[in-house]
Amino acid sequence: MSMPLILIVVVCIVSMSGFAIIWIARQKGFTTKQTVDPVPQKVYADGERKE
């Protein structure tokens, strides 16, 4: 096998894997955005959370 052929095969495998990971993440509703509660339930002045 020649070097360009090996590189083409490796690039194809990596790109298909990346596409599959992105596609599955979108199907599952994965997001990188952090969710923040707009109205916290228990907030204390000293920064402690007591439950």
N, C-alpha and C positions, 0 to 999 in steps of 0.2 A: 504494500500500500504506500502510496506517496503521501507526503506531508500535507498538501492542500486537501486531499480527500479526508484525511483524519481530522483536520481542523473543521471541515464542513460538517462532518458527522457530530463532532463534539458541540459545535455551535447549535446545530439542530436540536440535540438532546437538551442542552441547557435552556434554549428558548422555549421548547415545548414544556419543560418542567416549570419555568417561570410563568408561562401562560396558564398552566393548570392550577398553580398555586393562587394566582390572582383570580381566576374564574371561580374556584372553590370558596375563596374568601368573600367574594361578592355574593355568592349563593347563600352563604351562612350569615351575611349581614355584618361582617367584621368591619370595624372602623378604627382608625388610629386617633380619632379625636377623643379627648378626655371629656367625660360628662361631669358637670359640676352642678350640685344642687343649688338652685337660685335662692331658696329660702331654707337655710339650715335649721334643723329642729332644736339642737342644743348648742348654744354658743356661750362661752364664758370669757370674761375679760382677760383672765390670765392665760388663755390659750389652751387650757385643759379641756378634755372631753370627758364628762362623767356620764356613765350609763347605768 
